Amino acid sequence: MPDVRLASPQGRWILLTTVLGSGMALLDSTVVNVALPRIGRDLDADLAALQWTVNAYMVTLAGLILLGGALGDRFGRRKVFVVGVVWFAVASLLCGIAPSAEVLIAARALQGVGGALLTPGSLALIQASFHPDDRGRAVGLWSGFGGIGAAVGPFVGGWLVDGPGWRWVFLLNVPLALLCVPVALRHVPESGDERVHGRFDVLGAVLGAVALALVTYALIEAGAGGVVPAVSAVAGVAAAVAFVVVERRRADPMMPPDIFASRQFTAVNLVTLCVYAALGGFFFLAALQLQVVVGYSALAAGTALLPTTVLMLLLSARSGELADRIGPRVPLTVGPLLCAAGMLLMLRVGPGASYPADVLPALVVLGLGLVTLVAPLTATVLGSVDVARAGLASGINNAAARAAGLVAVAALPLLAGMGEEAYREPGAFDAAFGRAMGWGAGVLVVGAVVAVAVVRRPPPGCKRPECLRHGGVTAPPLEGEPVRKRLQ
């Protein structure tokens, strides 16, 4: 039985190191977008290179995050968490000193591997370490601090880009890791899952990541024409089919196909794909629009995006309470529609746009949409499967959201007709941005239609602090594995 008390020195150290570890990965998923124009100028990179700067990280993170959680269960969550932090810091150092776009992209892929190792273990360590009487408060504090980090991330990123330079967006992770690792080794107790058996589904993880990478490459390079993108698309689809076949035949698959027998679980994941695809594309392009077209500095652009996450932090708990009373169908229908309205309001954001009159209303409406849907979405995912599979269901939902975001970053510029040099041409980028917002709004409407048509059964209650105080915009909150044992 875990017996660490939150008020004890050890409890405070555990909270500190887990917040620092998860904060590193969370910050990198939000601050890089703000730095993209400066990265492009300094490294003479085209739009495709900027897309890969975002997506190389997301490919490995989305493809390996379920495997990262399984490794922690088998070999020890503290051990895998520390390895992930060190890996992430070394990759961040490589990003910070990258002499070319190619090196930066490769280092970002390595960062994603580190993120996949440390992200699942952060919450799991808290839930495996603290006394049951303190666990809820500890998770709430962890989630709240993480949400604050997500909110200030774009602001910090903008300040670093305009000040010391974009390389410090990555180099900042090194001192954080130097503080995090010794604290974890000294104060965090080791934990694992004695029920784990069988072999790791390494083949499934590799096939999933390869499928995502090949499809992403095909979408990013499709505008250039030629046979290579077509071959990549075919190979990506083949890898995806192989992934499904492997998962069906393995005794211990990373993503058991039978979990999708739940109609509710499948429907909510379809809503997740629509919502986070639109959000991934939006935050990638909005940071560029504000700097390239409106003329904001990196700091101003990062600050401009704060309202969305702040609203999530302030109002998600009330949204979760409302969803408890009325069920998930209405929030999961209204939320995407509000987000779609926010994206359409972004059509007003062009040359000479006013922040109070044009930018802020769009971000407020978008934020209210996220407030409406994120907590009910998470509760519905966890309530649509057996209690013993709640951690697995949350991991799949989180990975699906990240995969949707990276595909959107690859596909939206193609659908909107953005050329390789579009971000250097304000007029062309503004026109393409408007078309991209139309596509994003359309995808959100599809998500709302799925919700109203299929989602029915109300969740058992969204009392989990990690969903009620969630502040991230790139993926839904990730449930910790030890909760499965606690709820049995």
Secondary structure, 3 states (H helix, E strand, C coil): CCCECCCCHHHHHHHHHHHHHHHHHHHHHHHHHHHHHHHHHHCCCCHHHHHHHHHHHHHHHHHHHHHHHHHHHHHCHHHHHHHHHHHHHHHHHHHHCCCCHHHHHHHHHHHHHHHHHHHHHHHHHHHHHECHHHHHHHHHHHHHHHHHHHHHHHHHHHHHHHCCCCHHHHHCHHHHHHHHHHHHHHHCCCCCCCCCCCCCCHHHHHHHHHHHHHHHHHHHHHHHCCHHHHHHHHHHHHHHHHHHHHHHHCCCCCCCHHHHHCHHHHHHHHHHHHHHHHHHHHHHHHHHHHHHHCCCCHHHHHHHCHHHHHHHHHHHHHHHHHHHHHCCHHHHHHHHHHHHHHHHHHHHCCCCCCHHHHHHHHHHHHHHHHHHHHHHHHHHHHHCCCHHHHHHHHHHHHHHHHHHHHHHHHHHHHHCCCCCCHHHCHHHHHHHHHHHHHHHHHHHHHHHHHHHHHCCCCCCCCCCHHHHCCCCCCCCCCCCCHHHHHHC
